[in-house]
Amino acid sequence: MKLNRLIDIIFILLNRQNITANELAERFNVSVRTIYRDIDTLSECGVPIYTSKGYMGGISLMEGFTLSKAFLTEEERENIIFALETLQITRSPDSDQALEKLSSLFKVKQQDWICIDYVPWGSETNNLTNLKDVKRGILQHRYVSFDYVNTRNEKAFRTVEPLQLIFKEHSWYLKSWDTNKKDFRMFKLIRMRNFKVTDRVFDSTVVHEQIQPSSDELKRRPVVKVTLEFTEAALYRLYDNYNYEDVIRNENGTYTVVAEYAEDDWLYGYILSFGRNVKVIEPAYIRDIIISKIQEMVKLYNQYDS
């Protein structure tokens, strides 16, 4: 994490007269070029840092410099602390150390005014244990492998180049490059099993084309515009799932939502999850599919009739 590295560089220089770029690069496991970019960043932020050549040369702070909170406004300091507090949900020990250092430096007391918990209700914390391993695979440029089940209920063993962790719509996803399919894929972490970071390293300097926003499940699926009418009882879920302005109140007290969905079993299950509190207005063929599925459910339960 660049922020944590910048902070550590300052603390190292406060305790040492000078240090070489090679030493810093080795310590942080980055390139010398990256260290020099960090030095430029610190200089732009007002830190009196300079480099010197020759014997006893290296990177140094101006003599008499003490790290001050003066070059950051109070709001900026609070925002940095908040960002690190938010980052703690990834269980990163680096963020804990940086938070402790900066809180002390900025004289900002850590307050429990916000709690961010990405574990679903009723789930165990270990559902997110993959996060740390995924991060390791991304930063160390190592292939990762896992068993996966997509929304079509297809099971497969996947080995991919991990590129980026994404949190979107209540869930963690992994953007990756699938070498077998020669295409970008996005996988939902909670559907992964037997996740492993392999010893095989991929070439991170290879520049792939822009990562596509579609996931493995969404790719190439047809999209349909659906008009749904909901009862008042479903209002809280509508505000959970849609923008306020997209939920239209009707004169009869119902609510209409028009939205585009990838057409698959997830859509049908989503509509059915509202029970008697939703009607499909259009398209008619989606309404017919829902009716057919309801009839199948009735048939399933009719076998228990005495």
KEKE-3310 file (N, C-alpha, C; in steps of 0.2 Angstrom, whole numbers, plus 5000, padded with zeros to 4 digits):
npx = (5004:5003:5002:5005:5018:5024:5023:5031:5043:5046:5047:5058:5068:5068:5074:5086:5101:5103:5098:5100:5092:5092:5092:5079:5071:5073:5069:5055:5051:5050:5053:5068:5065:5052:5054:5060:5049:5041:5048:5048:5034:5033:5040:5032:5022:5027:5037:5053:5063:5078:5090:5107:5123:5137:5150:5143:5132:5114:5097:5089:5082:5080:5090:5086:5072:5056:5043:5028:5011:5006:5006:4995:4977:4964:4953:4958:4967:4958:4951:4961:4963:4951:4950:4960:4954:4943:4950:4954:4945:4949:4957:4970:4986:4996:4988:4983:4995:4999:4988:4989:5001:4998:4987:4992:5002:4994:4987:4974:4960:4955:4939:4924:4914:4909:4905:4910:4905:4907:4902:4889:4873:4870:4881:4897:4912:4923:4920:4925:4939:4946:4950:4962:4971:4968:4972:4986:4989:4987:4996:5008:5009:5004:4998:4981:4971:4955:4939:4924:4907:4895:4881:4873:4874:4885:4899:4916:4934:4946:4960:4968:4975:4976:4969:4963:4954:4937:4923:4907:4890:4886:4894:4910:4921:4933:4943:4950:4962:4959:4969:4966:4954:4957:4953:4945:4939:4927:4925:4914:4918:4912:4908:4918:4928:4941:4952:4968:4984:4996:5013:5017:5022:5015:5018:5018:5020:5014:5003:4986:4971:4958:4950:4936:4919:4910:4905:4910:4898:4889:4893:4889:4876:4858:4850:4836:4823:4813:4797:4790:4778:4775:4769:4765:4771:4783:4792:4803:4813:4814:4820:4832:4837:4836:4838:4832:4824:4820:4810:4794:4779:4763:4745:4737:4743:4753:4770:4780:4794:4806:4818:4834:4839:4850:4845:4841:4840:4843:4836:4823:4822:4824:4812:4802:4806:4799:4787:4769:4769:4773:4771:4773:4773:4777:4790:4777:4781:4790:4782:4774:4784:4786:4774:4773:4783:4778:4767:4774:4780:4769:4764:4774:4773:4760:4761:4761:4748:4735)
npy = (4994:5011:5022:5018:5014:5027:5033:5025:5027:5040:5039:5030:5038:5048:5042:5039:5045:5045:5035:5023:5022:5009:5001:5005:5000:4986:4984:4987:4979:4983:4992:5002:5012:5015:5019:5031:5038:5039:5047:5059:5061:5063:5075:5084:5085:5093:5088:5090:5083:5075:5070:5064:5062:5051:5046:5041:5046:5047:5046:5058:5068:5085:5093:5094:5093:5089:5078:5085:5089:5099:5101:5096:5098:5098:5092:5084:5076:5069:5062:5053:5045:5039:5032:5023:5016:5011:5002:4992:4982:4972:4965:4968:4969:4979:4990:4992:4995:5007:5015:5016:5023:5035:5040:5043:5053:5063:5066:5062:5054:5038:5034:5025:5027:5022:5007:4995:4981:4967:4954:4944:4943:4931:4923:4916:4923:4917:4916:4926:4923:4921:4933:4939:4930:4931:4944:4943:4935:4944:4955:4948:4943:4930:4915:4909:4897:4888:4880:4883:4889:4894:4905:4898:4886:4878:4869:4871:4869:4882:4891:4906:4922:4933:4950:4961:4966:4968:4977:4976:4980:4973:4962:4954:4953:4945:4951:4945:4937:4924:4912:4901:4903:4915:4928:4941:4938:4938:4934:4929:4930:4923:4911:4903:4889:4879:4888:4893:4900:4899:4893:4897:4910:4925:4935:4951:4963:4962:4970:4969:4971:4983:4979:4970:4975:4965:4950:4932:4926:4935:4938:4939:4935:4938:4954:4961:4972:4975:4978:4980:4979:4983:4980:4990:4983:4979:4990:4993:4984:4989:5001:4996:4990:4999:5015:5030:5038:5030:5022:5023:5030:5024:5030:5021:5017:5007:5003:5006:4999:5001:4992:4985:4969:4955:4941:4927:4912:4918:4931:4926:4920:4931:4939:4930:4930:4940:4936:4937:4951:4957:4960:4955:4967:4969:4962:4951:4938:4935:4936:4925:4915:4916:4913:4900:4894:4896:4887:4875:4875:4874:4862:4854:4855:4850:4836:4833:4834:4827)
npz = (5000:4995:5003:5016:5014:5011:5023:5031:5025:5029:5043:5044:5039:5049:5059:5054:5047:5033:5019:5006:4990:4985:4997:5003:4992:4993:5006:5005:4995:4982:4966:4963:4955:4959:4972:4970:4964:4975:4983:4976:4977:4991:4992:4985:4993:5003:5011:5017:5008:5001:4989:4988:4980:4978:4991:5006:5002:4997:5002:5011:5025:5028:5039:5056:5053:5059:5059:5055:5057:5051:5037:5032:5032:5045:5041:5031:5038:5046:5036:5031:5042:5043:5030:5033:5043:5037:5028:5037:5037:5028:5035:5036:5042:5040:5038:5051:5058:5051:5054:5068:5070:5063:5069:5082:5078:5072:5083:5084:5090:5090:5086:5088:5078:5067:5059:5049:5041:5031:5031:5028:5035:5047:5043:5044:5050:5043:5030:5023:5022:5011:5006:5011:5005:4991:4990:4992:4981:4970:4973:4973:4961:4957:4951:4954:4961:4961:4965:4957:4956:4945:4941:4932:4938:4935:4938:4940:4939:4941:4935:4937:4932:4945:4946:4952:4966:4969:4977:4975:4975:4987:4988:4986:4973:4961:4949:4934:4923:4912:4907:4899:4892:4887:4890:4900:4916:4929:4946:4959:4976:4986:4981:4979:4982:4990:4988:4982:4982:4970:4967:4955:4945:4936:4922:4926:4919:4907:4897:4897:4887:4891:4906:4905:4910:4912:4920:4923:4923:4918:4906:4888:4891:4887:4889:4897:4897:4911:4918:4933:4946:4962:4979:4994:5004:5000:4999:5007:5002:4989:4991:4995:4984:4973:4965:4973:4964:4954:4959:4957:4963:4962:4959:4965:4976:4974:4968:4955:4945:4933:4925:4919:4916:4917:4908:4916:4927:4939:4939:4938:4950:4959:4956:4961:4974:4980:4982:4984:4983:4971:4954:4937:4924:4911:4901:4893:4891:4901:4912:4909:4911:4925:4930:4926:4934:4946:4946:4945:4957:4965:4961:4966:4980:4981:4982:4995:5000:5009)
capx = (5000:5008:5001:5009:5025:5027:5023:5036:5049:5047:5049:5064:5072:5068:5078:5093:5103:5102:5097:5100:5086:5092:5090:5072:5068:5074:5065:5048:5050:5048:5059:5071:5061:5046:5056:5061:5043:5039:5052:5045:5027:5034:5043:5027:5018:5030:5042:5060:5067:5082:5095:5114:5127:5144:5151:5139:5126:5108:5091:5089:5078:5083:5092:5081:5065:5052:5036:5022:5004:5004:5005:4988:4972:4961:4949:4963:4970:4953:4950:4966:4962:4945:4952:4963:4949:4939:4954:4955:4940:4953:4961:4977:4990:4999:4983:4983:5001:4999:4983:4991:5006:4995:4983:4997:5005:4989:4983:4967:4958:4951:4932:4920:4908:4907:4907:4909:4906:4905:4900:4882:4869:4869:4886:4903:4918:4928:4918:4930:4946:4949:4952:4969:4975:4967:4977:4993:4990:4987:5002:5014:5008:5004:4992:4977:4966:4949:4933:4919:4900:4892:4874:4870:4875:4890:4905:4923:4941:4948:4966:4968:4979:4972:4971:4960:4948:4931:4917:4901:4883:4886:4899:4917:4923:4940:4944:4956:4963:4959:4973:4963:4949:4960:4948:4944:4933:4926:4922:4912:4922:4909:4906:4925:4930:4947:4956:4975:4989:5001:5020:5018:5021:5014:5021:5013:5021:5010:4997:4980:4966:4954:4946:4928:4915:4905:4908:4910:4891:4885:4896:4885:4869:4854:4848:4829:4820:4807:4793:4788:4773:4776:4764:4768:4775:4790:4795:4810:4817:4815:4825:4838:4840:4835:4839:4826:4821:4818:4804:4788:4773:4756:4740:4733:4747:4758:4776:4783:4801:4808:4825:4836:4842:4852:4839:4843:4837:4843:4831:4816:4822:4823:4805:4799:4807:4794:4780:4763:4770:4775:4768:4777:4769:4780:4787:4773:4784:4793:4777:4772:4789:4785:4768:4775:4787:4774:4764:4779:4781:4762:4764:4779:4770:4754:4762:4760:4741:4733)
capy = (5000:5016:5027:5015:5014:5034:5035:5021:5030:5046:5036:5028:5044:5052:5038:5038:5051:5044:5028:5022:5020:5002:4998:5005:4996:4980:4983:4987:4974:4987:4994:5008:5018:5016:5023:5038:5041:5040:5053:5065:5062:5066:5082:5088:5086:5098:5085:5092:5077:5076:5065:5066:5056:5050:5043:5043:5049:5043:5049:5061:5073:5091:5093:5098:5092:5084:5077:5089:5088:5106:5102:5093:5101:5094:5087:5079:5071:5064:5058:5048:5040:5036:5028:5017:5012:5007:4997:4987:4976:4967:4961:4970:4971:4985:4996:4993:4999:5014:5019:5018:5028:5042:5043:5046:5059:5068:5068:5060:5049:5033:5034:5019:5030:5019:5000:4992:4973:4964:4948:4944:4941:4924:4920:4916:4927:4914:4917:4931:4922:4921:4940:4939:4926:4935:4950:4940:4933:4950:4958:4944:4941:4923:4912:4907:4891:4887:4877:4888:4887:4900:4906:4892:4880:4874:4868:4870:4871:4887:4894:4912:4928:4938:4957:4966:4964:4973:4976:4979:4977:4969:4956:4954:4950:4945:4952:4940:4935:4917:4910:4896:4906:4921:4933:4943:4935:4941:4929:4931:4926:4918:4905:4900:4884:4876:4893:4892:4904:4894:4895:4899:4918:4927:4941:4957:4968:4961:4974:4966:4976:4986:4974:4971:4975:4959:4944:4926:4924:4940:4939:4936:4934:4943:4958:4962:4977:4972:4983:4977:4983:4981:4982:4994:4979:4978:4996:4993:4981:4993:5006:4993:4988:5004:5022:5032:5041:5024:5019:5027:5028:5025:5033:5016:5015:5002:5006:5003:5000:4998:4991:4980:4963:4949:4936:4920:4910:4923:4936:4923:4919:4938:4941:4926:4931:4945:4932:4940:4958:4959:4958:4957:4970:4967:4959:4946:4931:4934:4935:4918:4911:4917:4909:4893:4892:4896:4881:4870:4875:4871:4854:4851:4854:4846:4829:4832:4834:4821)
capz = (5000:4994:5009:5022:5012:5012:5030:5034:5023:5033:5050:5043:5038:5055:5063:5051:5044:5026:5017:4999:4987:4985:5003:5003:4988:4995:5012:5003:4989:4976:4962:4964:4952:4963:4978:4968:4963:4982:4985:4972:4980:4998:4991:4982:4999:5007:5016:5014:5007:4996:4987:4987:4977:4981:4997:5011:4999:4998:5003:5018:5027:5030:5046:5060:5052:5062:5055:5057:5055:5048:5030:5031:5036:5050:5037:5027:5043:5048:5030:5030:5047:5041:5025:5036:5047:5032:5025:5042:5035:5024:5040:5034:5048:5038:5039:5058:5060:5049:5058:5075:5069:5061:5075:5087:5075:5071:5089:5082:5094:5086:5088:5085:5076:5061:5059:5042:5041:5025:5032:5027:5041:5048:5040:5048:5047:5039:5023:5020:5023:5005:5005:5012:5000:4985:4990:4991:4974:4966:4974:4972:4954:4957:4949:4960:4958:4965:4962:4957:4954:4942:4941:4929:4942:4932:4942:4936:4942:4938:4937:4933:4935:4949:4944:4956:4970:4968:4981:4971:4976:4993:4987:4984:4966:4958:4942:4933:4916:4911:4901:4895:4888:4883:4891:4907:4920:4936:4950:4966:4981:4991:4977:4978:4987:4989:4985:4983:4979:4968:4967:4948:4944:4929:4920:4927:4914:4901:4897:4894:4886:4897:4909:4904:4916:4913:4924:4919:4922:4914:4899:4883:4892:4885:4894:4895:4901:4914:4922:4939:4950:4969:4984:4999:5009:4997:4998:5010:4998:4983:4993:4996:4978:4967:4967:4975:4959:4950:4962:4955:4967:4958:4963:4969:4982:4972:4966:4948:4944:4926:4925:4914:4920:4913:4909:4918:4933:4945:4938:4940:4958:4962:4956:4965:4981:4983:4983:4982:4983:4965:4948:4931:4920:4905:4895:4894:4891:4907:4916:4908:4914:4932:4931:4925:4939:4952:4945:4946:4965:4968:4960:4970:4986:4981:4984:5002:5001:5012)
cpx = (5004:5008:5006:5016:5028:5028:5030:5043:5051:5050:5056:5069:5073:5073:5085:5095:5102:5101:5097:5093:5086:5090:5082:5068:5068:5069:5057:5046:5047:5054:5062:5067:5055:5048:5057:5054:5040:5042:5049:5038:5028:5036:5037:5022:5021:5035:5049:5065:5072:5087:5102:5118:5134:5144:5147:5133:5120:5102:5091:5084:5082:5084:5088:5074:5062:5045:5031:5016:5002:5003:4998:4983:4968:4957:4953:4965:4964:4951:4955:4965:4956:4946:4955:4959:4945:4943:4955:4950:4943:4957:4969:4981:4994:4994:4983:4989:5001:4993:4985:4996:5003:4991:4987:5000:5000:4985:4975:4965:4953:4944:4928:4914:4905:4909:4905:4911:4903:4903:4893:4879:4869:4875:4892:4908:4922:4926:4922:4937:4950:4952:4959:4973:4974:4972:4984:4994:4991:4994:5008:5014:5008:4998:4988:4972:4960:4943:4928:4912:4897:4884:4870:4871:4880:4896:4911:4929:4944:4955:4967:4974:4975:4974:4969:4954:4943:4926:4912:4895:4883:4890:4906:4918:4930:4940:4950:4956:4964:4963:4970:4958:4951:4956:4948:4938:4933:4922:4920:4915:4919:4907:4913:4925:4937:4952:4963:4979:4994:5008:5021:5017:5020:5017:5017:5015:5017:5004:4991:4976:4962:4950:4939:4924:4911:4909:4907:4902:4887:4887:4891:4878:4864:4851:4841:4827:4813:4803:4789:4783:4774:4771:4769:4773:4782:4794:4802:4815:4819:4820:4832:4841:4840:4837:4832:4821:4818:4812:4799:4782:4767:4751:4736:4737:4753:4764:4778:4790:4802:4815:4827:4840:4845:4847:4842:4839:4837:4838:4824:4816:4821:4816:4801:4800:4803:4787:4774:4764:4773:4771:4772:4772:4771:4787:4782:4776:4788:4788:4774:4777:4788:4779:4769:4779:4783:4770:4768:4780:4774:4762:4769:4776:4763:4755:4761:4753:4739:4726)
cpy = (5006:5021:5024:5015:5022:5035:5031:5024:5036:5044:5034:5033:5048:5049:5037:5044:5051:5036:5028:5020:5012:4998:4999:5001:4989:4979:4983:4982:4977:4989:5000:5014:5020:5020:5030:5042:5043:5046:5059:5066:5066:5074:5086:5089:5091:5095:5087:5086:5078:5070:5067:5060:5056:5046:5046:5047:5045:5048:5052:5066:5079:5091:5097:5097:5087:5084:5080:5087:5094:5106:5098:5097:5096:5089:5082:5074:5066:5059:5052:5043:5036:5031:5022:5013:5008:5001:4991:4981:4971:4963:4962:4972:4977:4991:4997:4997:5006:5018:5021:5023:5035:5045:5046:5053:5064:5070:5067:5054:5044:5032:5028:5022:5027:5011:4997:4984:4970:4957:4948:4941:4934:4920:4920:4920:4924:4914:4922:4930:4922:4928:4941:4936:4929:4941:4948:4938:4938:4953:4955:4941:4933:4920:4909:4901:4890:4883:4882:4885:4894:4900:4901:4885:4875:4874:4867:4872:4876:4889:4900:4917:4933:4945:4962:4964:4970:4972:4980:4975:4972:4963:4958:4950:4950:4946:4948:4939:4927:4915:4905:4899:4912:4926:4935:4940:4938:4936:4931:4926:4921:4912:4901:4895:4881:4881:4892:4897:4899:4897:4898:4907:4920:4934:4947:4963:4968:4965:4971:4972:4978:4980:4975:4971:4969:4954:4938:4924:4929:4940:4935:4934:4939:4947:4960:4968:4975:4978:4979:4982:4980:4984:4986:4990:4978:4984:4996:4990:4985:4998:5003:4992:4993:5011:5025:5035:5036:5021:5024:5025:5029:5027:5027:5013:5009:5006:5002:5005:4997:4998:4985:4975:4958:4944:4929:4918:4915:4928:4933:4922:4926:4940:4937:4927:4936:4942:4936:4948:4961:4956:4960:4960:4968:4966:4953:4939:4930:4933:4928:4913:4910:4912:4902:4890:4892:4889:4875:4869:4872:4864:4851:4850:4851:4839:4828:4833:4827:4819)
cpz = (5000:5000:5015:5020:5013:5019:5033:5032:5027:5040:5049:5043:5045:5060:5061:5047:5036:5025:5009:4996:4986:4991:5004:4998:4990:5001:5010:4998:4983:4972:4964:4961:4956:4969:4976:4966:4970:4984:4982:4976:4987:4997:4989:4988:5004:5012:5013:5013:5001:4995:4986:4984:4980:4988:5002:5008:5000:4999:5010:5019:5029:5037:5050:5059:5056:5059:5058:5054:5051:5041:5028:5035:5040:5046:5033:5032:5045:5042:5029:5036:5045:5035:5028:5040:5043:5029:5030:5040:5031:5028:5038:5040:5046:5039:5047:5061:5058:5053:5065:5075:5067:5066:5080:5084:5074:5077:5088:5086:5090:5089:5085:5083:5070:5061:5052:5042:5035:5025:5032:5034:5041:5045:5045:5045:5042:5031:5019:5020:5017:5003:5005:5007:4993:4984:4989:4984:4969:4967:4972:4964:4953:4955:4955:4957:4963:4961:4962:4954:4951:4943:4937:4932:4939:4936:4938:4941:4938:4940:4933:4936:4938:4947:4949:4960:4970:4973:4977:4973:4981:4993:4984:4977:4965:4951:4940:4925:4916:4905:4897:4890:4885:4884:4898:4910:4927:4940:4957:4971:4985:4987:4976:4983:4985:4986:4987:4979:4977:4968:4960:4947:4937:4928:4921:4923:4908:4901:4893:4892:4892:4899:4908:4910:4917:4917:4920:4918:4918:4907:4894:4885:4890:4890:4892:4900:4904:4918:4927:4943:4957:4974:4989:5003:5006:4997:5001:5006:4992:4985:4994:4989:4972:4970:4968:4969:4954:4953:4961:4959:4963:4963:4967:4975:4980:4970:4960:4948:4937:4926:4920:4918:4915:4914:4910:4924:4939:4945:4940:4947:4961:4962:4961:4972:4984:4984:4980:4982:4977:4959:4942:4926:4913:4905:4897:4895:4898:4913:4916:4912:4922:4934:4931:4931:4946:4952:4946:4954:4968:4967:4964:4977:4987:4983:4991:5004:5004:5009)
residu = (MET:LYS:LEU:ASN:ARG:LEU:ILE:ASP:ILE:ILE:PHE:ILE:LEU:LEU:ASN:ARG:GLN:ASN:ILE:THR:ALA:ASN:GLU:LEU:ALA:GLU:ARG:PHE:ASN:VAL:SER:VAL:ARG:THR:ILE:TYR:ARG:ASP:ILE:ASP:THR:LEU:SER:GLU:CYS:GLY:VAL:PRO:ILE:TYR:THR:SER:LYS:GLY:TYR:MET:GLY:GLY:ILE:SER:LEU:MET:GLU:GLY:PHE:THR:LEU:SER:LYS:ALA:PHE:LEU:THR:GLU:GLU:GLU:ARG:GLU:ASN:ILE:ILE:PHE:ALA:LEU:GLU:THR:LEU:GLN:ILE:THR:ARG:SER:PRO:ASP:SER:ASP:GLN:ALA:LEU:GLU:LYS:LEU:SER:SER:LEU:PHE:LYS:VAL:LYS:GLN:GLN:ASP:TRP:ILE:CYS:ILE:ASP:TYR:VAL:PRO:TRP:GLY:SER:GLU:THR:ASN:ASN:LEU:THR:ASN:LEU:LYS:ASP:VAL:LYS:ARG:GLY:ILE:LEU:GLN:HIS:ARG:TYR:VAL:SER:PHE:ASP:TYR:VAL:ASN:THR:ARG:ASN:GLU:LYS:ALA:PHE:ARG:THR:VAL:GLU:PRO:LEU:GLN:LEU:ILE:PHE:LYS:GLU:HIS:SER:TRP:TYR:LEU:LYS:SER:TRP:ASP:THR:ASN:LYS:LYS:ASP:PHE:ARG:MET:PHE:LYS:LEU:ILE:ARG:MET:ARG:ASN:PHE:LYS:VAL:THR:ASP:ARG:VAL:PHE:ASP:SER:THR:VAL:VAL:HIS:GLU:GLN:ILE:GLN:PRO:SER:SER:ASP:GLU:LEU:LYS:ARG:ARG:PRO:VAL:VAL:LYS:VAL:THR:LEU:GLU:PHE:THR:GLU:ALA:ALA:LEU:TYR:ARG:LEU:TYR:ASP:ASN:TYR:ASN:TYR:GLU:ASP:VAL:ILE:ARG:ASN:GLU:ASN:GLY:THR:TYR:THR:VAL:VAL:ALA:GLU:TYR:ALA:GLU:ASP:ASP:TRP:LEU:TYR:GLY:TYR:ILE:LEU:SER:PHE:GLY:ARG:ASN:VAL:LYS:VAL:ILE:GLU:PRO:ALA:TYR:ILE:ARG:ASP:ILE:ILE:ILE:SER:LYS:ILE:GLN:GLU:MET:VAL:LYS:LEU:TYR:ASN:GLN:TYR:ASP:SER)
# end
